[in-house]
Amino acid sequence: MNNPQAPVVEIRTVSKSLPDGRALLTDISLEARAGESLALIGKSGSGKSTLLATLGLMDKFDSGIYMLNGRDTSKLSQSRIDDIRGSSVGFVFQRFSLIPHLSVMENVLAPLRQSSRRHRNGMRARALAELDAVGLADAWKKRPRQLSGGEQQRVAIARALIRRPALLLADEPTGSLDIETGAHVVGQMLDLVAQHLTCLIVVTHDIDVASKMQRIFELRRGGVSELTERPTNRLAAAAHLSERA
């Protein structure tokens, strides 16, 4: 179980530019701890998804320091980064990204394909427990096409948590779902994060989703700031972002 006292994510004055050289993120600093949930909001093109991907070690910052579970990622080899991403980071995407020809059980077990036999022992039981936690234990034999959108997203959450990651990253996790189903999925995700003391960071345009997180950060003009007053509805959020553009 993760230590709630130590930061899981700690970035200090990190910057990131686009391939054409234009600055996208500039001198950004923030930290997040085990069991904590954060939302990243901002206008399209503000760098939210880029920041999320870089926190997930799918890319690198151009400058600054990124500490993940106390390790300075800039000093690690690519093979070590790949190992840490596989063991310490879980991803939930808007489009679910399930493998269509695999069963629900096989999809949840997919992140463990490279594990040693010793580490695979008991993984089916853990996968079934994760599916039970999201209410889909009885669906383990089904294929993704046999599930609703909300059920597929819950499978994606179970898959992301199978390794008990220190960091769970979600990019518009309710973007393909209706309001009721999206709220249910977010609630289950938060329950599981609290249970495992996972750090959750969500990119979203939905202020209803953002408001369920413990802290909200806004990306604007290359920087990031924590909101001290929360917009209470979608119209207020749209007006807030427009005023600050």
C-alpha positions as CSV (number, residue, x, y, z in Angstrom):
1,M,0.0,0.0,0.0
2,N,1.2,3.5,-0.8
3,N,2.5,5.9,1.9
4,P,-0.1,8.8,2.2
5,Q,2.5,11.1,3.6
6,A,4.9,11.0,0.7
7,P,4.2,12.7,-2.6
8,V,3.5,10.2,-5.4
9,V,3.9,13.0,-8.1
10,E,6.2,15.9,-7.6
11,I,7.1,18.2,-10.5
12,R,9.3,21.3,-10.1
13,T,9.4,24.0,-12.7
14,V,8.9,21.6,-15.7
15,S,8.5,22.9,-19.2
16,K,7.5,21.2,-22.5
17,S,7.5,22.6,-26.0
18,L,5.7,21.4,-29.2
19,P,7.8,19.9,-32.0
20,D,7.8,23.3,-33.8
21,G,9.4,24.9,-30.7
22,R,6.4,26.7,-29.4
23,A,6.1,26.6,-25.6
24,L,3.2,24.5,-24.3
25,L,3.9,24.1,-20.6
26,T,6.1,26.6,-18.8
27,D,7.7,26.3,-15.3
28,I,4.9,24.2,-13.9
29,S,5.1,22.9,-10.4
30,L,2.6,20.7,-8.4
31,E,2.5,17.6,-6.2
32,A,0.0,15.0,-5.4
33,R,-0.1,12.4,-2.7
34,A,-1.4,8.8,-2.2
35,G,-5.2,8.7,-1.9
36,E,-5.5,12.2,-3.4
37,S,-7.6,13.1,-6.5
38,L,-6.8,16.0,-8.8
39,A,-8.6,17.4,-11.8
40,L,-6.8,19.2,-14.7
41,I,-9.1,21.6,-16.6
42,G,-8.5,24.2,-19.2
43,K,-9.4,25.2,-22.8
44,S,-8.6,22.9,-25.7
45,G,-4.9,23.2,-26.6
46,S,-3.8,24.2,-23.1
47,G,-1.6,21.2,-22.7
48,K,-3.8,19.0,-20.3
49,S,-3.4,15.8,-22.2
50,T,0.3,16.5,-22.9
51,L,0.9,17.0,-19.2
52,L,-1.0,13.8,-18.4
53,A,1.0,11.8,-20.9
54,T,4.3,13.1,-19.6
55,L,3.3,12.3,-16.0
56,G,2.6,8.8,-17.3
57,L,6.1,8.5,-18.6
58,M,4.9,8.3,-22.2
59,D,6.9,11.4,-23.0
60,K,9.6,13.5,-21.3
61,F,9.6,17.1,-20.0
62,D,12.1,19.3,-21.8
63,S,13.4,20.7,-18.4
64,G,12.7,20.7,-14.7
65,I,12.4,17.7,-12.3
66,Y,9.7,15.0,-12.3
67,M,9.8,12.8,-9.2
68,L,7.5,9.7,-9.3
69,N,7.3,7.9,-6.0
70,G,10.5,9.6,-4.9
71,R,12.5,8.7,-8.0
72,D,13.9,11.4,-10.3
73,T,12.7,10.2,-13.7
74,S,15.1,12.3,-15.6
75,K,18.0,10.2,-14.3
76,L,16.5,6.8,-15.3
77,S,17.3,4.8,-18.4
78,Q,14.5,4.2,-20.9
79,S,14.2,0.5,-20.0
80,R,13.8,1.5,-16.3
81,I,11.2,4.1,-17.2
82,D,9.3,1.4,-19.2
83,D,9.4,-0.9,-16.1
84,I,8.2,1.9,-13.8
85,R,5.4,2.9,-16.2
86,G,4.2,-0.7,-16.4
87,S,4.3,-1.3,-12.6
88,S,3.4,2.1,-11.1
89,V,1.1,3.9,-13.6
90,G,-2.4,3.0,-14.6
91,F,-4.3,4.6,-17.5
92,V,-8.0,5.1,-18.2
93,F,-8.8,6.5,-21.6
94,Q,-12.0,8.0,-23.1
95,R,-12.3,5.3,-25.7
96,F,-11.7,2.5,-23.3
97,S,-8.9,0.9,-25.4
98,L,-10.1,-2.6,-24.7
99,I,-8.8,-5.4,-27.0
100,P,-11.9,-6.6,-28.9
101,H,-11.0,-10.2,-29.5
102,L,-10.1,-10.8,-25.8
103,S,-12.5,-11.6,-23.0
104,V,-13.2,-9.2,-20.2
105,M,-10.9,-11.3,-17.9
106,E,-8.1,-11.4,-20.5
107,N,-8.4,-7.6,-21.0
108,V,-8.0,-7.0,-17.2
109,L,-5.0,-9.4,-17.2
110,A,-3.4,-7.8,-20.2
111,P,-1.0,-5.5,-18.3
112,L,0.5,-8.6,-16.6
113,R,1.5,-10.4,-19.8
114,Q,5.2,-9.6,-19.2
115,S,5.1,-10.6,-15.5
116,S,7.1,-13.6,-14.3
117,R,5.2,-16.8,-13.6
118,R,5.8,-16.1,-9.8
119,H,4.1,-12.8,-10.1
120,R,1.3,-14.1,-12.3
121,N,0.2,-16.6,-9.6
122,G,-3.0,-15.5,-8.1
123,M,-3.6,-12.8,-10.8
124,R,-6.8,-14.3,-12.1
125,A,-8.2,-14.2,-8.5
126,R,-7.1,-10.5,-8.3
127,A,-8.6,-9.7,-11.7
128,L,-11.9,-11.3,-10.6
129,A,-11.7,-9.2,-7.4
130,E,-11.2,-6.0,-9.4
131,L,-14.1,-6.9,-11.7
132,D,-16.2,-7.6,-8.6
133,A,-15.3,-4.2,-7.3
134,V,-16.7,-2.5,-10.4
135,G,-19.8,-4.8,-10.5
136,L,-18.7,-7.0,-13.4
137,A,-17.6,-10.3,-11.9
138,D,-20.3,-12.2,-13.8
139,A,-19.2,-10.7,-17.1
140,W,-15.6,-12.1,-17.1
141,K,-16.2,-14.4,-20.1
142,K,-17.8,-11.7,-22.3
143,R,-16.2,-9.8,-25.1
144,P,-16.1,-6.0,-25.1
145,R,-18.8,-5.8,-27.8
146,Q,-21.2,-7.5,-25.5
147,L,-20.9,-4.7,-22.9
148,S,-22.4,-1.2,-22.7
149,G,-20.1,1.9,-22.8
150,G,-20.3,2.3,-19.1
151,E,-19.4,-1.4,-18.5
152,Q,-16.5,-1.2,-20.9
153,Q,-15.2,1.8,-19.0
154,R,-15.5,-0.1,-15.7
155,V,-13.5,-2.9,-17.3
156,A,-10.8,-0.3,-18.3
157,I,-10.7,0.8,-14.6
158,A,-10.3,-2.7,-13.4
159,R,-7.5,-3.2,-15.9
160,A,-5.8,0.0,-14.8
161,L,-5.9,-1.0,-11.1
162,I,-4.8,-4.7,-11.5
163,R,-1.2,-3.8,-10.7
164,R,-2.2,-1.6,-7.7
165,P,-0.5,1.4,-9.4
166,A,0.7,4.3,-7.3
167,L,-0.6,6.7,-10.0
168,L,-3.8,6.4,-11.9
169,L,-4.2,8.8,-14.9
170,A,-7.6,9.3,-16.6
171,D,-8.0,11.3,-19.8
172,E,-11.6,12.4,-20.3
173,P,-12.8,9.1,-18.7
174,T,-16.5,10.0,-19.0
175,G,-16.4,11.7,-22.5
176,S,-18.1,8.8,-24.2
177,L,-20.7,8.2,-21.5
178,D,-24.1,9.7,-20.6
179,I,-24.3,11.8,-17.5
180,E,-25.7,9.2,-15.2
181,T,-23.3,6.4,-16.3
182,G,-20.4,8.8,-16.1
183,A,-21.2,9.8,-12.6
184,H,-21.4,6.2,-11.6
185,V,-18.1,5.4,-13.2
186,V,-16.4,8.3,-11.5
187,G,-17.8,7.3,-8.1
188,Q,-16.5,3.8,-8.5
189,M,-13.1,5.0,-9.6
190,L,-12.9,7.3,-6.5
191,D,-13.9,4.5,-4.2
192,L,-11.2,2.2,-5.6
193,V,-8.6,4.9,-5.5
194,A,-9.4,5.5,-1.8
195,Q,-9.3,1.8,-1.1
196,H,-5.9,1.3,-2.6
197,L,-4.5,4.8,-1.7
198,T,-3.8,5.4,-5.3
199,C,-3.1,9.0,-6.6
200,L,-5.7,9.9,-9.2
201,I,-5.2,12.7,-11.8
202,V,-8.1,13.3,-14.2
203,V,-8.1,15.5,-17.3
204,T,-11.7,16.6,-18.0
205,H,-13.8,19.3,-19.6
206,D,-16.7,18.3,-17.4
207,I,-16.9,20.5,-14.3
208,D,-19.3,18.0,-12.7
209,V,-16.5,15.4,-12.9
210,A,-13.8,17.9,-11.8
211,S,-15.9,19.0,-8.8
212,K,-15.8,15.4,-7.4
213,M,-12.0,15.6,-7.2
214,Q,-10.3,16.9,-4.0
215,R,-8.4,19.6,-5.9
216,I,-8.8,21.3,-9.3
217,F,-5.9,22.8,-11.3
218,E,-6.4,25.0,-14.3
219,L,-3.9,25.1,-17.2
220,R,-3.8,28.5,-18.8
221,R,-1.1,30.2,-21.0
222,G,1.4,27.6,-20.3
223,G,1.1,27.7,-16.5
224,V,-1.0,26.0,-13.9
225,S,-2.8,27.3,-10.9
226,E,-5.1,25.6,-8.2
227,L,-8.6,26.9,-8.1
228,T,-9.6,28.1,-4.7
229,E,-13.2,28.7,-5.7
230,R,-15.0,26.0,-7.7
231,P,-17.3,26.7,-10.6
232,T,-20.7,25.2,-9.6
233,N,-22.0,24.2,-13.0
234,R,-21.1,23.9,-16.7
235,L,-22.1,27.4,-17.5
236,A,-20.1,28.9,-14.7
237,A,-17.1,26.8,-15.8
238,A,-17.4,27.9,-19.4
239,A,-17.6,31.6,-18.3
240,H,-14.6,31.1,-16.0
241,L,-12.4,29.6,-18.7
242,S,-13.6,32.2,-21.3
243,E,-12.8,35.1,-18.9
244,R,-9.3,33.8,-18.3
245,A,-8.4,32.9,-21.9
